[in-house]
């Protein structure tokens, strides 16, 4: 599960989670919109290694405002995909 304490905005058009086994990942929310995630914990990387999807939860205070499933794709170099 990936938890955001604040809403990321509107409903994601095409959520996708990309990572390369390193400490940086990219949560794509649409074709040209994404969020760079840095310093992923070793336990998170271990959990991602065999995962096919991730549950994303967005909150505002104690209220869950959005939750969705994002497919997980391991790529060769996630940094090359970040502008």
Steps between C-alpha positions, in 0.01 A plus 500: 500500500616850416348765729491873428401725790367760254293451187696506175222687321242352267433140417799342323441429131740209466680415826820298460789437740848474347819402681837347418593332827675813630385752757311719248163427337242681290125497556343597168156655533446566130689523175700811597449514877690309765652515846862413571543296817849507656675306775280189489570284804669161450185328633290682237740394223482140619118511494498657151731235355223250433201735499274537196298791644504750783211649698523881510309691769464880516381667822401845620530491878330181613280471190595277207419709193620257234634148470591300193716218371805576285675225302870461585761480226871443560704697246872519426550866606217702654718815515510509120121543502501802732540847349 
